[in-house]
Amino acid sequence: MRILVVEDEQPLAEAIARGLRREGMAVDVAFDGESGHEKVTVTRYDVVVLDRDLPKMSGDELCQEIVRSGALTRVIMLTASSAIEDRVEGLSLGADDYLAKPFAFAELVARVRALARRATPATPPVLVAADVELDPAKRTVTRSGQLVDLTRKEFGVLEVLMAAGGTVVSSEELLERVWDENADPFTTTVRVTVMTLRKKLGEPGIIETVVGSGYRVPAAGRGTGPALDTASGARPADS
């Protein structure tokens, strides 16, 4: 889940970002409207947490730009005003949700998760592949009923792969969806994370490597065709 926080109060922006990262989200931060606009034009975010009162470009203008772009990105507006008129105005600009300051962080997390579900194609509340079950709400993964202890990044990679419904997900997309803008695109971080994730999930492996394309977790009940070697991605030799 990729989130952008646009808030000019730097301590608040960084506190929100830290909290959302602890919830397993990849979070970028912008401290003014122009910087926020630059980021949304180059990165696909699930949710933008957007302050209305921003320098350089107002939150209202940025919200309208996001809506005009046709992106699936959802917007939750933050404001110091709790007046009904302000809420109505914010929603009329195209915001999907509205939260008055001060707010309970747990409520912000719940609203961000709800909006993120609307930003992507509908997925089941619990993702299943073979005997592996992933519950995004509870942040748990089990295999054959046994809890598997994963890091936030390992959980994020597995969630993206299982939510893809059997389609191939590239390393670049995994990097974009699970890490934030500070991640080095030239590192082996995705490959290493997938390797440790495979070890923790155990055998038989459920993460396939598709050479030159990325990774895939076959959807529940779907045949995979000729087997891929889950470590190298190579197909077995024809007999």
Backbone as CSV, one residue per row, in Angstrom:
resi,resn,N_x,N_y,N_z,CA_x,CA_y,CA_z,C_x,C_y,C_z
1,MET,0.855,-1.183,0.000,0.000,0.000,0.000,0.896,1.239,0.000
2,ARG,0.745,2.106,-0.991,1.597,3.305,-1.129,0.775,4.541,-0.774
3,ILE,1.296,5.328,0.177,0.586,6.476,0.708,1.445,7.726,0.540
4,LEU,0.802,8.864,0.248,1.473,10.156,0.234,0.833,11.041,1.303
5,VAL,1.668,11.588,2.183,1.205,12.547,3.192,1.648,13.936,2.741
6,VAL,0.694,14.844,2.536,1.009,16.224,2.152,0.541,17.123,3.293
7,GLU,1.500,17.610,4.067,1.200,18.381,5.281,2.352,19.334,5.535
8,ASP,2.052,20.639,5.688,3.127,21.619,5.845,3.664,21.703,7.268
9,GLU,2.941,21.178,8.251,3.479,21.104,9.610,4.403,19.887,9.666
10,GLN,5.703,20.136,9.517,6.649,19.032,9.346,6.609,18.014,10.475
11,PRO,6.579,18.416,11.752,6.522,17.397,12.819,5.280,16.510,12.703
12,LEU,4.135,17.107,12.356,2.913,16.320,12.212,3.027,15.377,11.019
13,ALA,3.528,15.893,9.888,3.680,15.056,8.692,4.574,13.853,8.979
14,GLU,5.688,14.099,9.655,6.622,13.008,9.927,6.054,12.030,10.942
15,ALA,5.264,12.534,11.893,4.642,11.639,12.876,3.610,10.742,12.200
16,ILE,2.812,11.316,11.287,1.834,10.517,10.545,2.553,9.458,9.713
17,ALA,3.624,9.875,9.026,4.371,8.941,8.179,4.955,7.789,9.003
18,ARG,5.537,8.116,10.158,6.112,7.059,11.004,5.035,6.077,11.453
19,GLY,3.896,6.621,11.853,2.812,5.757,12.314,2.283,4.858,11.219
20,LEU,2.115,5.399,10.014,1.611,4.596,8.899,2.636,3.541,8.478
21,ARG,3.907,3.886,8.563,4.940,2.886,8.240,4.919,1.742,9.244
22,ARG,4.647,2.062,10.510,4.541,0.990,11.511,3.363,0.061,11.206
23,GLU,2.394,0.577,10.454,1.248,-0.233,10.051,1.522,-1.015,8.762
24,GLY,2.773,-0.954,8.286,3.163,-1.730,7.115,2.968,-1.028,5.790
25,MET,2.729,0.282,5.800,2.500,1.019,4.556,3.793,1.683,4.084
26,ALA,3.920,1.842,2.768,5.026,2.601,2.191,4.555,4.050,2.091
27,VAL,5.302,4.972,2.694,4.832,6.345,2.840,5.864,7.339,2.324
28,ASP,5.410,8.253,1.459,6.205,9.397,1.041,5.596,10.652,1.676
29,VAL,6.397,11.707,1.778,5.950,12.928,2.445,6.274,14.140,1.576
30,ALA,5.349,15.092,1.527,5.582,16.388,0.891,5.107,17.466,1.855
31,PHE,5.841,18.598,1.894,5.525,19.646,2.857,4.856,20.860,2.227
32,ASP,4.540,20.799,0.942,3.778,21.865,0.294,3.027,21.278,-0.891
33,GLY,2.069,22.044,-1.403,1.212,21.539,-2.470,1.940,21.249,-3.762
34,GLU,2.914,22.084,-4.113,3.636,21.872,-5.375,4.429,20.568,-5.329
35,SER,5.111,20.331,-4.217,5.870,19.084,-4.085,4.934,17.883,-4.124
36,GLY,3.777,18.021,-3.474,2.786,16.948,-3.504,2.308,16.680,-4.913
37,HIS,2.091,17.737,-5.681,1.635,17.582,-7.067,2.684,16.870,-7.908
38,GLU,3.963,17.219,-7.715,5.039,16.571,-8.458,5.065,15.073,-8.170
39,LYS,4.869,14.718,-6.914,4.935,13.311,-6.541,3.764,12.517,-7.123
40,VAL,2.558,13.070,-7.091,1.408,12.304,-7.590,1.431,12.165,-9.106
41,THR,2.199,13.014,-9.787,2.274,12.887,-11.240,3.236,11.789,-11.686
42,VAL,4.139,11.370,-10.798,5.118,10.347,-11.189,4.936,9.017,-10.457
43,THR,4.158,9.000,-9.381,3.983,7.780,-8.591,2.499,7.494,-8.403
44,ARG,2.125,6.212,-8.509,0.728,5.833,-8.292,0.533,5.545,-6.809
45,TYR,-0.206,6.421,-6.159,-0.507,6.246,-4.737,-1.905,5.664,-4.563
46,ASP,-2.054,4.850,-3.537,-3.384,4.351,-3.192,-4.194,5.446,-2.508
47,VAL,-3.548,6.146,-1.584,-4.233,7.192,-0.814,-3.307,8.384,-0.627
48,VAL,-3.881,9.585,-0.721,-3.171,10.812,-0.363,-3.838,11.386,0.879
49,VAL,-3.044,11.557,1.933,-3.505,12.229,3.152,-3.142,13.696,2.974
50,LEU,-4.139,14.547,2.818,-3.927,15.889,2.275,-4.460,16.974,3.205
51,ASP,-3.558,17.844,3.654,-3.971,19.013,4.429,-4.563,20.052,3.471
52,ARG,-5.616,20.728,3.905,-6.244,21.723,3.021,-5.435,23.002,2.930
53,ASP,-4.811,23.398,4.036,-4.129,24.695,4.096,-2.643,24.496,3.840
54,LEU,-2.254,24.543,2.557,-0.870,24.282,2.167,-0.260,25.490,1.464
55,PRO,1.046,25.690,1.592,1.717,26.737,0.809,1.946,26.286,-0.633
56,LYS,2.163,27.260,-1.507,2.519,27.071,-2.925,1.365,26.549,-3.777
57,MET,0.659,25.541,-3.336,-0.569,25.073,-3.987,-1.476,24.563,-2.883
58,SER,-2.690,25.075,-2.844,-3.579,24.691,-1.753,-3.986,23.224,-1.860
59,GLY,-4.412,22.670,-0.729,-4.902,21.306,-0.736,-6.121,21.149,-1.627
60,ASP,-6.941,22.184,-1.685,-8.118,22.140,-2.560,-7.703,21.995,-4.016
61,GLU,-6.714,22.805,-4.439,-6.236,22.730,-5.827,-5.632,21.370,-6.126
62,LEU,-4.830,20.864,-5.191,-4.181,19.565,-5.415,-5.222,18.463,-5.500
63,CYS,-6.227,18.527,-4.652,-7.295,17.526,-4.702,-7.972,17.537,-6.063
64,GLN,-8.271,18.728,-6.574,-8.919,18.839,-7.889,-8.032,18.296,-8.999
65,GLU,-6.713,18.529,-8.889,-5.783,18.010,-9.896,-5.767,16.479,-9.886
66,ILE,-5.785,15.897,-8.699,-5.797,14.434,-8.592,-7.066,13.872,-9.217
67,VAL,-8.194,14.500,-8.920,-9.468,14.034,-9.474,-9.477,14.175,-10.992
68,ARG,-8.980,15.314,-11.490,-8.970,15.547,-12.938,-8.078,14.565,-13.682
69,SER,-7.041,14.062,-12.999,-6.104,13.146,-13.658,-6.744,11.804,-13.990
70,GLY,-7.857,11.494,-13.329,-8.519,10.215,-13.559,-7.888,9.064,-12.825
71,ALA,-6.911,9.351,-11.951,-6.247,8.287,-11.198,-7.213,7.665,-10.195
72,LEU,-6.924,6.412,-9.820,-7.737,5.732,-8.814,-7.371,6.156,-7.398
73,THR,-6.372,7.021,-7.277,-5.925,7.494,-5.965,-7.075,8.099,-5.176
74,ARG,-7.180,7.709,-3.905,-8.202,8.252,-3.012,-7.594,9.336,-2.132
75,VAL,-8.410,10.317,-1.779,-7.934,11.478,-1.022,-8.708,11.606,0.281
76,ILE,-7.967,11.703,1.388,-8.568,12.048,2.662,-8.009,13.402,3.079
77,MET,-8.894,14.364,3.276,-8.482,15.717,3.627,-8.397,15.883,5.136
78,LEU,-7.364,16.608,5.570,-7.208,16.971,6.968,-7.402,18.481,7.095
79,THR,-8.068,18.906,8.139,-8.273,20.332,8.346,-8.450,20.623,9.824
80,ALA,-8.121,21.859,10.206,-8.309,22.267,11.598,-9.757,22.614,11.874
81,SER,-10.565,22.723,10.827,-11.965,23.087,11.000,-12.861,21.855,10.971
82,SER,-13.786,21.806,11.918,-14.733,20.687,11.951,-16.133,21.120,11.535
83,ALA,-16.231,22.350,10.988,-17.537,22.867,10.586,-18.126,22.024,9.459
84,ILE,-19.424,21.799,9.518,-20.101,21.010,8.494,-19.891,21.615,7.117
85,GLU,-19.930,22.942,7.026,-19.769,23.600,5.728,-18.423,23.271,5.096
86,ASP,-17.369,23.238,5.934,-16.041,22.921,5.410,-15.961,21.470,4.945
87,ARG,-16.598,20.581,5.683,-16.614,19.177,5.270,-17.316,19.022,3.925
88,VAL,-18.450,19.674,3.789,-19.210,19.590,2.536,-18.388,20.146,1.388
89,GLU,-17.707,21.282,1.632,-16.898,21.897,0.579,-15.751,20.978,0.168
90,GLY,-15.088,20.389,1.160,-13.980,19.488,0.842,-14.423,18.298,0.032
91,LEU,-15.534,17.696,0.402,-16.040,16.531,-0.327,-16.508,16.925,-1.724
92,SER,-17.024,18.151,-1.857,-17.499,18.597,-3.175,-16.347,18.813,-4.146
93,LEU,-15.146,18.983,-3.612,-13.965,19.141,-4.470,-13.478,17.810,-5.017
94,GLY,-14.024,16.721,-4.491,-13.640,15.396,-4.964,-12.939,14.550,-3.938
95,ALA,-12.737,15.088,-2.711,-12.126,14.280,-1.658,-13.042,13.108,-1.320
96,ASP,-12.437,11.985,-0.952,-13.208,10.787,-0.623,-13.562,10.716,0.854
97,ASP,-12.792,11.423,1.673,-13.056,11.411,3.114,-12.483,12.693,3.699
98,TYR,-12.836,12.967,4.942,-12.518,14.243,5.566,-12.333,13.992,7.049
99,LEU,-11.220,14.477,7.610,-10.940,14.240,9.022,-10.465,15.544,9.656
100,ALA,-11.137,15.950,10.733,-10.796,17.206,11.407,-9.675,16.984,12.413
101,LYS,-8.768,17.949,12.501,-7.716,17.935,13.507,-8.265,18.508,14.809
102,PRO,-7.824,18.023,15.957,-6.965,16.843,16.163,-7.773,15.569,15.962
103,PHE,-7.104,14.505,15.584,-7.790,13.248,15.320,-7.066,12.106,16.023
104,ALA,-7.776,11.043,16.246,-7.171,9.836,16.814,-6.442,9.108,15.697
105,PHE,-5.181,8.746,15.930,-4.399,8.114,14.864,-5.027,6.809,14.414
106,ALA,-5.605,6.051,15.341,-6.242,4.785,14.982,-7.367,5.007,13.979
107,GLU,-8.075,6.127,14.115,-9.150,6.420,13.168,-8.575,6.754,11.798
108,LEU,-7.475,7.499,11.763,-6.835,7.807,10.482,-6.405,6.526,9.781
109,VAL,-5.795,5.607,10.513,-5.354,4.341,9.930,-6.538,3.584,9.347
110,ALA,-7.622,3.506,10.107,-8.805,2.777,9.635,-9.364,3.409,8.368
111,ARG,-9.390,4.729,8.322,-9.925,5.413,7.135,-9.010,5.248,5.924
112,VAL,-7.707,5.306,6.162,-6.748,5.107,5.064,-6.878,3.701,4.497
113,ARG,-6.992,2.707,5.369,-7.143,1.325,4.882,-8.439,1.167,4.089
114,ALA,-9.513,1.771,4.572,-10.791,1.673,3.865,-10.707,2.318,2.491
115,LEU,-10.047,3.463,2.401,-9.904,4.138,1.109,-8.997,3.348,0.175
116,ALA,-7.942,2.747,0.723,-7.016,1.974,-0.106,-7.723,0.801,-0.767
117,ARG,-8.666,0.202,-0.058,-9.426,-0.905,-0.650,-10.239,-0.435,-1.841
118,ARG,-10.652,0.818,-1.830,-11.426,1.366,-2.947,-10.540,1.817,-4.096
119,ALA,-9.231,1.950,-3.836,-8.298,2.422,-4.866,-7.788,1.294,-5.744
120,THR,-8.062,0.048,-5.344,-7.593,-1.106,-6.093,-8.764,-2.025,-6.388
121,PRO,-8.624,-2.910,-7.374,-9.704,-3.856,-7.644,-10.076,-4.629,-6.385
122,ALA,-11.351,-4.927,-6.251,-11.836,-5.594,-5.047,-11.118,-6.923,-4.829
123,THR,-10.687,-7.142,-3.607,-10.051,-8.406,-3.241,-10.778,-8.980,-2.036
124,PRO,-10.713,-10.296,-1.848,-11.365,-10.898,-0.683,-10.769,-10.351,0.607
125,PRO,-11.527,-10.356,1.711,-10.995,-9.876,2.990,-9.804,-10.692,3.473
126,VAL,-9.765,-11.979,3.118,-8.613,-12.834,3.429,-8.116,-13.442,2.122
127,LEU,-6.829,-13.273,1.841,-6.245,-13.797,0.610,-5.749,-15.218,0.847
128,VAL,-6.016,-16.105,-0.130,-5.672,-17.515,0.019,-4.945,-18.006,-1.222
129,ALA,-3.856,-18.724,-1.000,-3.139,-19.412,-2.076,-2.615,-20.718,-1.499
130,ALA,-3.063,-21.838,-2.086,-2.729,-23.163,-1.533,-3.142,-23.179,-0.067
131,ASP,-2.208,-23.511,0.834,-2.547,-23.554,2.260,-2.064,-22.316,3.006
132,VAL,-1.783,-21.246,2.241,-1.342,-19.981,2.841,-2.515,-19.003,2.884
133,GLU,-2.741,-18.414,4.044,-3.791,-17.406,4.206,-3.185,-16.121,4.744
134,LEU,-3.556,-15.003,4.116,-3.062,-13.694,4.521,-4.256,-12.805,4.843
135,ASP,-4.270,-12.271,6.041,-5.352,-11.387,6.492,-4.804,-9.959,6.573
136,PRO,-5.131,-9.092,5.605,-4.587,-7.727,5.607,-5.008,-6.923,6.826
137,ALA,-6.234,-7.117,7.305,-6.721,-6.335,8.433,-5.990,-6.696,9.722
138,LYS,-5.789,-7.996,9.942,-5.114,-8.457,11.161,-3.598,-8.472,11.014
139,ARG,-3.104,-8.286,9.776,-1.676,-8.321,9.497,-1.078,-9.665,9.889
140,THR,-1.762,-10.738,9.529,-1.279,-12.081,9.868,-1.174,-12.947,8.622
141,VAL,-0.230,-13.880,8.650,-0.065,-14.885,7.609,0.032,-16.242,8.291
142,THR,-0.735,-17.204,7.797,-0.640,-18.563,8.318,-0.407,-19.534,7.170
143,ARG,0.271,-20.632,7.485,0.423,-21.736,6.524,0.015,-23.017,7.232
144,SER,-0.963,-23.679,6.662,-1.540,-24.879,7.280,-1.961,-24.596,8.722
145,GLY,-2.460,-23.383,8.933,-2.950,-23.008,10.251,-1.890,-22.507,11.210
146,GLN,-0.603,-22.573,10.809,0.487,-22.136,11.672,0.904,-20.713,11.323
147,LEU,1.026,-19.858,12.331,1.395,-18.462,12.109,2.812,-18.356,11.554
148,VAL,2.971,-17.523,10.529,4.288,-17.271,9.935,4.694,-15.846,10.298
149,ASP,5.838,-15.697,10.944,6.311,-14.391,11.396,7.064,-13.697,10.268
150,LEU,6.476,-12.610,9.734,7.084,-11.883,8.621,7.398,-10.443,9.023
151,THR,8.418,-9.886,8.393,8.683,-8.461,8.557,7.634,-7.683,7.773
152,ARG,7.597,-6.368,7.976,6.615,-5.539,7.255,6.811,-5.632,5.742
153,LYS,8.061,-5.615,5.294,8.323,-5.669,3.858,7.970,-7.041,3.288
154,GLU,8.304,-8.097,4.006,7.947,-9.445,3.546,6.426,-9.583,3.451
155,PHE,5.734,-9.076,4.456,4.267,-9.121,4.433,3.736,-8.330,3.240
156,GLY,4.302,-7.137,3.005,3.847,-6.303,1.899,4.038,-6.965,0.549
157,VAL,5.203,-7.611,0.361,5.468,-8.303,-0.909,4.465,-9.436,-1.114
158,LEU,4.265,-10.237,-0.067,3.337,-11.361,-0.193,1.914,-10.872,-0.439
159,GLU,1.519,-9.793,0.214,0.170,-9.257,0.005,-0.033,-8.810,-1.441
160,VAL,0.955,-8.104,-1.994,0.840,-7.645,-3.384,0.764,-8.837,-4.331
161,LEU,1.609,-9.842,-4.112,1.628,-11.015,-4.999,0.319,-11.799,-4.912
162,MET,-0.194,-12.000,-3.704,-1.429,-12.777,-3.554,-2.637,-11.998,-4.066
163,ALA,-2.620,-10.675,-3.909,-3.739,-9.859,-4.383,-3.765,-9.752,-5.907
164,ALA,-2.643,-10.086,-6.561,-2.571,-9.965,-8.019,-3.373,-11.048,-8.737
165,GLY,-3.883,-12.017,-7.993,-4.759,-13.023,-8.597,-4.101,-13.937,-9.606
166,GLY,-2.825,-14.241,-9.407,-2.139,-15.165,-10.309,-1.385,-14.499,-11.432
167,THR,-1.498,-13.168,-11.568,-0.754,-12.473,-12.611,0.657,-12.157,-12.131
168,VAL,1.542,-11.905,-13.071,2.940,-11.639,-12.750,3.101,-10.197,-12.267
169,VAL,3.886,-10.034,-11.210,4.195,-8.711,-10.674,5.693,-8.487,-10.821
170,SER,6.077,-7.399,-11.463,7.501,-7.146,-11.704,8.193,-6.673,-10.428
171,SER,9.511,-6.789,-10.421,10.297,-6.283,-9.296,10.107,-4.786,-9.140
172,GLU,9.988,-4.090,-10.272,9.802,-2.640,-10.227,8.483,-2.277,-9.553
173,GLU,7.431,-3.040,-9.861,6.141,-2.757,-9.239,6.161,-3.086,-7.756
174,LEU,6.810,-4.179,-7.391,6.931,-4.508,-5.969,7.674,-3.408,-5.223
175,LEU,8.727,-2.896,-5.830,9.497,-1.819,-5.209,8.618,-0.586,-5.026
176,GLU,7.787,-0.305,-6.018,6.919,0.872,-5.957,5.798,0.710,-4.946
177,ARG,5.247,-0.516,-4.852,4.083,-0.717,-3.992,4.442,-0.931,-2.516
178,VAL,5.636,-1.477,-2.248,5.967,-1.888,-0.885,6.989,-0.968,-0.223
179,TRP,7.896,-0.389,-1.009,8.901,0.520,-0.463,8.501,1.958,-0.761
180,ASP,9.199,2.938,-0.192,8.880,4.331,-0.472,9.911,4.915,-1.425
181,GLU,9.848,6.225,-1.607,10.689,6.867,-2.617,12.174,6.854,-2.270
182,ASN,12.512,6.525,-1.023,13.916,6.480,-0.625,14.602,5.176,-1.014
183,ALA,13.829,4.215,-1.495,14.407,2.930,-1.889,15.266,3.094,-3.143
184,ASP,16.410,2.444,-3.164,17.310,2.489,-4.316,16.830,1.478,-5.361
185,PRO,16.407,1.952,-6.537,15.886,1.028,-7.547,16.933,0.091,-8.134
186,PHE,18.209,0.336,-7.843,19.270,-0.492,-8.421,19.799,-1.536,-7.428
187,THR,19.174,-1.626,-6.251,19.621,-2.623,-5.289,18.932,-3.957,-5.546
188,THR,19.377,-4.960,-4.809,18.763,-6.289,-4.908,17.742,-6.497,-3.801
189,THR,17.225,-5.404,-3.242,16.364,-5.503,-2.067,15.125,-6.362,-2.310
190,VAL,14.513,-6.253,-3.503,13.322,-7.057,-3.786,13.693,-8.535,-3.847
191,ARG,14.753,-8.853,-4.565,15.165,-10.253,-4.717,15.502,-10.872,-3.359
192,VAL,16.218,-10.115,-2.513,16.598,-10.627,-1.198,15.352,-10.822,-0.325
193,THR,14.414,-9.880,-0.397,13.186,-10.001,0.402,12.372,-11.209,-0.035
194,VAL,12.264,-11.431,-1.345,11.542,-12.602,-1.839,12.236,-13.887,-1.385
195,MET,13.564,-13.882,-1.392,14.309,-15.066,-0.978,14.034,-15.405,0.492
196,THR,14.081,-14.402,1.368,13.819,-14.669,2.785,12.352,-15.030,3.018
197,LEU,11.467,-14.437,2.238,10.039,-14.756,2.343,9.797,-16.215,1.976
198,ARG,10.436,-16.681,0.913,10.296,-18.088,0.513,10.765,-19.031,1.627
199,LYS,11.880,-18.682,2.249,12.409,-19.532,3.323,11.424,-19.621,4.483
200,LYS,10.822,-18.484,4.836,9.901,-18.475,5.963,8.605,-19.226,5.650
201,LEU,8.161,-19.163,4.396,6.933,-19.861,4.011,7.151,-21.366,3.907
202,GLY,8.369,-21.780,3.615,8.678,-23.200,3.564,8.231,-23.874,2.279
203,GLU,8.267,-25.194,2.288,7.946,-26.003,1.105,6.558,-26.623,1.234
204,PRO,5.899,-26.877,0.093,6.333,-26.507,-1.255,6.213,-25.006,-1.486
205,GLY,7.119,-24.469,-2.291,7.118,-23.034,-2.545,5.877,-22.588,-3.304
206,ILE,5.377,-21.407,-2.951,4.208,-20.879,-3.668,4.550,-19.654,-4.519
207,ILE,5.752,-19.111,-4.344,6.152,-17.928,-5.128,6.973,-18.383,-6.318
208,GLU,6.450,-18.173,-7.507,7.148,-18.556,-8.731,7.916,-17.368,-9.294
209,THR,9.090,-17.642,-9.839,9.852,-16.637,-10.574,9.568,-16.806,-12.061
210,VAL,9.164,-15.737,-12.706,8.944,-15.753,-14.156,10.108,-14.974,-14.768
211,VAL,11.015,-15.700,-15.397,12.277,-15.125,-15.854,12.035,-13.909,-16.747
212,GLY,12.702,-12.806,-16.410,12.603,-11.595,-17.201,11.348,-10.789,-16.952
213,SER,10.447,-11.284,-16.104,9.180,-10.582,-15.884,8.938,-10.230,-14.420
214,GLY,9.152,-11.170,-13.504,8.892,-10.886,-12.103,8.507,-12.125,-11.331
215,TYR,7.507,-11.979,-10.467,7.103,-13.060,-9.574,5.590,-13.254,-9.635
216,ARG,5.178,-14.459,-9.235,3.754,-14.792,-9.290,3.418,-15.785,-8.186
217,VAL,2.261,-15.566,-7.560,1.668,-16.565,-6.672,0.401,-17.043,-7.358
218,PRO,0.335,-18.306,-7.786,-0.857,-18.793,-8.478,-2.109,-18.577,-7.625
219,ALA,-3.176,-18.130,-8.265,-4.433,-17.911,-7.554,-4.982,-19.241,-7.066
220,ALA,-5.742,-19.201,-5.983,-6.343,-20.413,-5.428,-7.212,-21.089,-6.470
221,GLY,-6.965,-22.398,-6.674,-7.786,-23.164,-7.603,-7.383,-23.025,-9.047
222,ARG,-6.318,-22.246,-9.311,-5.887,-22.059,-10.695,-4.674,-22.916,-10.983
223,GLY,-4.697,-23.617,-12.080,-3.534,-24.388,-12.487,-2.424,-23.464,-12.917
224,THR,-1.188,-23.915,-12.756,-0.056,-23.053,-13.061,0.626,-23.416,-14.372
225,GLY,0.183,-24.486,-15.033,0.844,-24.884,-16.270,2.174,-25.523,-15.947
226,PRO,3.120,-25.545,-16.902,4.434,-26.130,-16.640,5.071,-25.463,-15.442
227,ALA,5.626,-26.272,-14.556,6.124,-25.727,-13.296,7.323,-24.830,-13.515
228,LEU,7.411,-23.793,-12.681,8.584,-22.943,-12.650,9.420,-23.336,-11.446
229,ASP,10.718,-23.251,-11.580,11.565,-23.456,-10.420,11.436,-22.231,-9.533
230,THR,10.974,-22.406,-8.277,10.682,-21.256,-7.433,11.926,-20.506,-6.991
231,ALA,13.071,-21.086,-7.188,14.300,-20.379,-6.822,14.890,-19.643,-8.012
232,SER,14.931,-20.315,-9.169,15.604,-19.716,-10.314,14.650,-19.274,-11.404
233,GLY,13.423,-19.806,-11.404,12.480,-19.464,-12.458,12.618,-20.324,-13.684
234,ALA,13.530,-21.288,-13.698,13.732,-22.099,-14.887,12.687,-23.191,-14.999
235,ARG,12.236,-23.452,-16.205,11.321,-24.561,-16.439,12.108,-25.869,-16.528
236,PRO,11.513,-26.953,-16.047,12.225,-28.228,-16.127,12.412,-28.640,-17.585
237,ALA,13.477,-29.385,-17.830,13.740,-29.821,-19.189,12.665,-30.781,-19.661
238,ASP,12.354,-30.712,-20.952,11.355,-31.634,-21.508,11.902,-33.056,-21.479
239,SER,11.029,-34.004,-21.150,11.477,-35.388,-21.126,11.399,-35.994,-22.516
